[in-house]
């Protein structure tokens, strides 16, 4: 894939709509996302349910009875990442998770502090807070990130951390989505040269891309999935990631880029669906008309 001469995906920022997943047991998963993560049940209709905050869906679930967790070698979701508004909010959620007896992973990424867990179907979840952008360190267009331990003593004594967590705080968003992919070179060519993301960090077997100077909107790794086969039918898996662009002109420009690169996609007015090289469906939607 040749380097594109088109402008970046959007000159401002993007936001995420819901991440669509399948689940073996809808009732079980709804209880998890409500009880563990504090989401509101926004809609439930037959085998589907949508959860999140009022006017901000974060997760859409579709029941596939008996579905088994997908293999880590298959491309798809590595984790979805819920961005909390403040460090206090993160501390409150961590104590909530501890009260439920959950075992969670954790990492100080320099740009953020993050905790990791899985839902009942094995879908990865990150709950994190960002440090102020003024504290992020950049060098030659690359943001410095790490995997250091979090200072738990400092986190747990954050002012307001003792207030019980009952629901996701207003302002929580889907901060980023991290995907398992099968070919890092092809993935970079697609996300950078075709879609127009900036590559902002490279790790062994992984790269991170964003727009607008964010530390990453997508993580993309081959740590277990190089050359992996798609998840078979009957497994719990990622169906679609919703990406919201600020304006219709951004979507129109993406349409032009995809045609120029001869990448297949479907367009329906203000929405566009395209699969990345690993087969993950990205649903782009324009927030405002041109």
C-alpha positions as CSV (number, residue, x, y, z in Angstrom):
1,X,0.0,0.0,0.0
2,X,1.5,3.3,-1.0
3,X,1.7,6.4,1.2
4,X,-1.5,8.5,0.8
5,X,-1.4,12.1,-0.2
6,X,-4.8,12.7,1.4
7,X,-5.2,14.7,4.6
8,X,-5.6,12.9,7.9
9,X,-8.9,11.3,8.9
10,X,-10.1,14.4,10.7
11,X,-8.3,17.7,11.6
12,X,-9.9,17.7,15.1
13,X,-10.9,14.8,17.2
14,X,-13.0,11.7,17.0
15,X,-15.2,9.9,19.4
16,X,-16.4,6.4,19.7
17,X,-20.0,5.1,19.7
18,X,-20.7,1.7,21.1
19,X,-18.6,-1.4,20.7
20,X,-20.8,-4.3,19.5
21,X,-20.1,-7.8,21.0
22,X,-21.7,-11.2,21.1
23,X,-22.4,-13.0,24.4
24,X,-23.4,-16.5,25.4
25,X,-25.9,-15.3,28.0
26,X,-27.4,-11.8,27.7
27,X,-28.9,-11.7,31.2
28,X,-25.5,-12.6,32.7
29,X,-23.7,-10.0,30.7
30,X,-26.2,-7.2,31.4
31,X,-25.8,-8.0,35.1
32,X,-22.0,-7.8,34.8
33,X,-21.9,-4.4,32.9
34,X,-24.4,-3.0,35.3
35,X,-23.0,-4.4,38.6
36,X,-19.3,-4.3,37.9
37,X,-18.9,-1.3,35.6
38,X,-21.9,0.8,36.7
39,X,-23.5,1.1,33.3
40,X,-27.2,1.8,32.7
41,X,-29.4,-0.5,30.7
42,X,-30.5,1.8,27.9
43,X,-32.4,-0.8,25.8
44,X,-33.2,-4.5,25.8
45,X,-35.1,-6.1,22.9
46,X,-35.1,-9.8,22.5
47,X,-31.5,-11.0,22.1
48,X,-29.9,-7.6,22.1
49,X,-29.1,-5.0,24.8
50,X,-27.5,-1.6,24.9
51,X,-25.7,-0.3,27.9
52,X,-23.9,2.9,28.8
53,X,-24.8,6.4,30.1
54,X,-28.0,8.2,29.2
55,X,-27.5,9.5,25.6
56,X,-24.1,7.7,25.4
57,X,-24.3,4.0,24.5
58,X,-21.0,2.3,25.2
59,X,-21.6,-1.4,24.6
60,X,-24.1,-3.3,22.5
61,X,-24.6,-7.0,23.2
62,X,-26.2,-9.7,21.0
63,X,-26.9,-13.1,22.5
64,X,-25.5,-16.2,20.8
65,X,-26.6,-19.0,23.1
66,X,-23.8,-21.3,24.1
67,X,-21.1,-19.2,22.5
68,X,-17.6,-20.0,23.7
69,X,-14.9,-17.4,24.3
70,X,-12.8,-16.7,21.1
71,X,-9.2,-17.8,21.0
72,X,-6.5,-15.2,21.6
73,X,-5.0,-16.3,18.3
74,X,-8.0,-15.0,16.4
75,X,-8.2,-11.3,15.4
76,X,-10.8,-9.2,17.1
77,X,-11.1,-7.4,20.4
78,X,-8.1,-7.2,22.8
79,X,-10.0,-4.7,25.0
80,X,-12.4,-1.9,25.0
81,X,-11.3,1.0,27.1
82,X,-13.6,3.1,29.4
83,X,-12.1,6.5,30.1
84,X,-13.2,7.9,33.4
85,X,-13.2,11.7,33.9
86,X,-10.8,11.9,36.9
87,X,-8.3,10.0,39.0
88,X,-10.8,10.1,41.9
89,X,-13.4,8.3,39.7
90,X,-10.8,5.7,39.0
91,X,-9.9,5.2,42.6
92,X,-13.6,4.8,43.5
93,X,-14.1,2.2,40.8
94,X,-11.0,0.2,41.9
95,X,-12.3,0.0,45.4
96,X,-15.7,-1.1,44.0
97,X,-14.0,-3.9,42.0
98,X,-12.1,-4.9,45.1
99,X,-15.3,-5.1,47.2
100,X,-16.6,-7.5,44.6
101,X,-13.6,-9.7,44.9
102,X,-12.4,-9.1,41.4
103,X,-8.8,-9.7,40.3
104,X,-7.7,-6.9,38.0
105,X,-4.5,-6.1,36.2
106,X,-3.0,-2.7,36.3
107,X,-0.5,-0.5,34.5
108,X,0.9,3.1,34.7
109,X,1.3,4.0,31.0
110,X,2.7,7.5,31.8
111,X,-0.1,9.1,29.8
112,X,-2.7,7.2,31.8
113,X,-3.4,4.8,34.7
114,X,-5.3,1.7,33.7
115,X,-6.9,-1.4,35.2
116,X,-7.8,-4.5,33.2
117,X,-10.4,-7.3,33.6
118,X,-12.6,-9.5,31.4
119,X,-16.3,-9.8,31.1
120,X,-18.0,-13.3,31.5
121,X,-17.4,-14.0,27.8
122,X,-13.7,-13.2,27.9
123,X,-14.0,-9.8,26.3
124,X,-11.2,-7.6,27.5
125,X,-12.0,-4.4,29.3
126,X,-9.7,-1.5,30.4
127,X,-10.9,1.1,32.9
128,X,-8.6,4.1,33.0
129,X,-8.0,7.8,33.5
130,X,-5.8,10.1,31.5
131,X,-3.1,12.3,32.9
132,X,-3.3,15.9,31.7
133,X,-2.0,16.3,28.2
134,X,0.5,18.8,29.5
135,X,2.2,15.9,31.2
136,X,2.5,13.7,28.2
137,X,6.0,13.5,26.7
138,X,6.5,13.4,22.9
139,X,9.7,12.8,21.0
140,X,9.9,12.9,17.2
141,X,6.1,12.6,16.9
142,X,5.9,9.6,19.2
143,X,4.3,9.7,22.6
144,X,6.2,8.0,25.4
145,X,4.2,5.2,27.0
146,X,5.2,2.5,29.5
147,X,3.9,-0.4,31.5
148,X,4.9,0.6,35.0
149,X,3.2,-0.3,38.3
150,X,0.6,2.2,39.5
151,X,1.3,4.0,42.8
152,X,-1.7,2.4,44.6
153,X,-1.1,4.3,47.8
154,X,-1.3,7.6,46.1
155,X,-4.4,6.5,44.1
156,X,-6.3,5.2,47.1
157,X,-5.7,8.5,49.0
158,X,-7.0,10.7,46.2
159,X,-9.4,13.2,47.6
160,X,-12.9,11.8,47.3
161,X,-11.8,8.2,46.8
162,X,-13.8,7.0,49.8
163,X,-17.1,7.9,48.2
164,X,-18.8,4.6,47.2
165,X,-19.0,3.9,43.5
166,X,-22.5,3.1,42.3
167,X,-22.6,4.1,38.6
168,X,-20.4,5.3,35.9
169,X,-19.8,9.1,36.4
170,X,-21.1,11.5,33.8
171,X,-18.4,12.2,31.3
172,X,-17.2,8.6,30.9
173,X,-16.5,7.8,27.3
174,X,-15.1,5.0,25.2
175,X,-11.6,6.3,25.2
176,X,-10.0,3.9,22.8
177,X,-10.3,0.4,21.4
178,X,-7.4,-2.1,21.3
179,X,-7.6,-4.8,18.6
180,X,-5.8,-8.1,17.9
181,X,-4.6,-8.1,14.3
182,X,-2.9,-10.7,12.1
183,X,-0.4,-8.6,10.1
184,X,1.2,-5.5,11.5
185,X,2.5,-4.1,8.3
186,X,-0.8,-4.5,6.5
187,X,-2.6,-3.0,9.5
188,X,-0.3,0.0,9.5
189,X,-0.8,0.5,5.8
190,X,-4.6,0.5,6.3
191,X,-4.9,2.6,9.4
192,X,-2.2,5.1,8.5
193,X,-2.2,5.3,4.7
194,X,-5.9,4.6,3.9
195,X,-7.9,5.7,6.9
196,X,-5.5,8.6,7.8
197,X,-4.6,7.9,11.4
198,X,-1.2,9.1,12.8
199,X,1.1,6.4,14.2
200,X,2.0,7.8,17.6
201,X,3.8,4.9,19.3
202,X,5.4,1.6,18.3
203,X,6.1,-1.4,20.6
204,X,7.4,-4.8,19.7
205,X,4.5,-6.5,17.9
206,X,2.1,-3.5,18.3
207,X,1.4,0.0,17.2
208,X,-0.8,2.8,18.4
209,X,-2.7,5.3,16.2
210,X,-4.7,8.4,16.8
211,X,-5.9,11.7,15.5
212,X,-5.8,15.1,17.1
213,X,-2.7,14.4,19.2
214,X,-4.4,11.8,21.5
215,X,-2.1,9.1,22.9
216,X,-4.1,6.5,21.0
217,X,-7.6,5.8,19.7
218,X,-6.7,2.4,18.4
219,X,-4.2,-0.1,19.8
220,X,-3.3,-2.8,17.3
221,X,-1.2,-5.8,18.3
222,X,0.0,-9.2,17.0
223,X,1.2,-10.5,20.3
224,X,-0.8,-13.8,20.0
225,X,-2.6,-13.4,16.7
226,X,0.0,-13.2,13.9
227,X,-1.5,-15.0,10.9
228,X,-4.5,-16.1,13.1
229,X,-7.7,-17.4,11.7
230,X,-11.0,-15.5,12.2
231,X,-13.0,-16.5,15.2
232,X,-15.3,-19.4,14.2
233,X,-19.1,-19.2,14.4
234,X,-20.4,-20.0,17.8
235,X,-17.8,-18.0,19.7
236,X,-18.2,-14.7,21.5
237,X,-16.6,-12.0,19.4
238,X,-16.4,-8.4,18.3
239,X,-19.0,-7.5,15.7
240,X,-18.4,-3.8,15.1
241,X,-16.7,-0.7,16.4
242,X,-18.6,2.6,16.0
243,X,-16.4,5.6,15.2
244,X,-17.9,9.1,15.1
245,X,-16.4,11.8,12.9
246,X,-17.0,15.5,13.6
247,X,-18.4,16.4,10.2
248,X,-19.9,15.0,7.0
249,X,-16.9,16.3,5.0
250,X,-14.6,14.0,7.0
251,X,-16.8,11.0,6.0
252,X,-16.8,12.2,2.4
253,X,-13.0,12.5,2.4
254,X,-12.8,8.9,3.8
255,X,-15.0,7.7,1.0
256,X,-12.6,9.2,-1.5
257,X,-9.6,7.6,0.3
258,X,-11.1,4.2,0.3
259,X,-12.0,4.4,-3.4
260,X,-8.5,5.5,-4.3
261,X,-7.0,2.6,-2.4
262,X,-9.6,0.2,-4.0
263,X,-10.8,-0.9,-0.5
264,X,-14.3,-2.3,-0.5
265,X,-16.9,-0.5,1.8
266,X,-20.6,0.2,2.0
267,X,-22.0,3.7,2.3
268,X,-25.4,4.7,3.5
269,X,-25.8,8.5,3.8
270,X,-23.9,9.7,6.9
271,X,-22.5,6.2,7.7
272,X,-19.9,4.0,6.2
273,X,-18.8,0.4,7.0
274,X,-15.3,-1.0,6.2
275,X,-13.3,-4.0,7.3
276,X,-9.7,-3.7,8.3
277,X,-7.2,-6.2,7.0
278,X,-7.9,-8.6,9.9
279,X,-11.6,-8.5,9.2
280,X,-12.8,-6.2,12.0
281,X,-15.7,-4.0,10.9
282,X,-15.4,-0.3,11.6
283,X,-18.6,1.8,11.3
284,X,-17.9,5.5,10.6
285,X,-20.7,8.0,11.2
286,X,-20.7,11.7,10.6
287,X,-21.9,13.7,13.5
288,X,-22.8,17.0,11.6
289,X,-23.8,17.7,8.1
290,X,-21.4,19.3,5.7
